[in-house]
Amino acid sequence: MSRSINYSASPLLASKTPVWRSKFIVAALAVAFAGLAGRAAYVQVFGNDFFQRQGEVRFARTLELPANRGRVLDRNGLILASSVVAQSIWAIPEDVDRTDPKLRQLAKLLEMPLADLRKRLAVEDKTFVWIKRQVDEPVAKEIAALGIKGFHQRREYKRQYPEGEAAAHVVGFTNVEDRGQEGVELAFNQQLSGRNGSRRVIKDRLGRVVEDVRDVVPPVDGPDLQLSIDSKVQYFAYQKLKEAVLTHKARAGSVVVLDTQTGEVLALANYPSYNPNRRVNLSGEQLRNRVLTDSFEPGSTMKPFITALALDKGMVTPNTPINTAPGRITIGGSSISDTHPHEILTVTEVLQKSSNVGTVKLAMQMSPREMWETYAQAGFGQKPQVPFPGAVTGRLRPYKTWRPIEQATMSYGYGLSASLFQLAQAYTVFARDGELIPVTLQKSDEPVSGVRVFSEKNAVAVRSMLQLAAGPGGTGSRAQTMGYSVGGKSGTARKQEGKGYADKKYRSFFVGLAPVESPRIVVAVMVDEPTNGQYYGGLVAAPVFSETVQQTLRILGVQPDMSVKPQIVTEVVEESF
């Protein structure tokens, strides 16, 4: 039996639906679809560039392909600095299980406390953190073998320095970003760096490369840099300097060796030094390149310049007598004296005996301007033309401000200052027959020409006087070298403290050349604050000069010019200062 439906029985079904409501719903759906279509059009067409960039930010990466830094070589092609592959360890903290027992092994391989490792993993950035940079390759392989989830490796380059502390102040070092921080590494950083390449890739959330999105730009390795340094000369000079500093319980020391034919720096060493391969707890004392950055009053090493100027002006000849009695002279109310009084000395003997009185008597016959011009022409008061960071200018005050007593003291090395490097370069004037030659840190086989300071005749005459000063009866007799003739000048200067001079603090110097007839090298030595009973330059610095000269000339293949070993006197005449 069929059952009829009474629609009027339900108030809801019985109510009459308005026409506008159905139209509204349809219109609302149409607007919604239109909005979606508009949004799709904006995303796909009008705003496509923006969304492409946002997608790339999240998934595309430009990987830097580091260039291999150029090597630093000595003059014979031996390596002073080179780069080796080293892996850097990084992690995605959110992927690391911090309860993994292998973390203890990892910390041990990285030579860091487990607590420090966990602290690094607790950083705010959950997607990337450096764990340790530039890990040695064998260690990196052991870390990879652990297979700890969340840890990854990146290939980088680590700098190595085979000569260690002996050449540290020449070569310097780089930081973990492979940028030069000291020495040649800093001075020639741009040249050595090369140009990094790049690779554009898409990565997944785990940092894995999915695909390349453009061609790889290969890196351009940095070119090698060949220095003028001879690693054998450098090592030997450093060792002898170190021995002298330790023997005399000195604060520090420096030595520099120049080739007088080419102007090349064959050695440049300081002690204390540091190991650039393992830079831990370094101090300013270790890092300072004292040869170039420290200036001091050069003392008696300035006397040959006054002697040469007096000869050039025609004031005297090498045999002109000068009365130095009674061993002191008073100028402007101040007294200047010799350590050992003499009577009448020739100009040659004034330099040989290092007489302050004799030197002052020569200087006071000159004008301040003439002295100033000679010192300036020899390079004093001028910054050395080498690319080393921190090279000092020294001090040479304008001659118009000199008082008579200042002119007098400047004749024997007080009242002006210079670096050991400046002093060594200045002595090329005597090695090159009156010419000051430019110096270089890069290898150069070509002879160089210099700027004339003194006449050839008088420069040779002073060179002969320097030979006597370094021989028996001179202040630098311990500078004599077996098989080679040498010439040079010792110096001992009190150290300044505040506005005066310390009573028992000295710097000891010796600067000279060899062989005398045809000089091939200039060697300058400085020992700072020797405290073991001896402090005269002829006792402290001259032996380092002697041993460095002998070894250097043998390495360079220079034939001995003396058939027998000269007699080395045990007593040294004390130079005035």
Order of alpha helices (4+ residues) and beta strands (2+ residues): alpha-alpha-alpha-beta-beta-beta-alpha-alpha-beta-alpha-beta-alpha-beta-beta-alpha-alpha-beta-beta-beta-alpha-beta-beta-alpha-alpha-alpha-beta-beta-beta-beta-alpha-alpha-alpha-alpha-alpha-alpha-beta-beta-alpha-beta-beta-beta-alpha-alpha
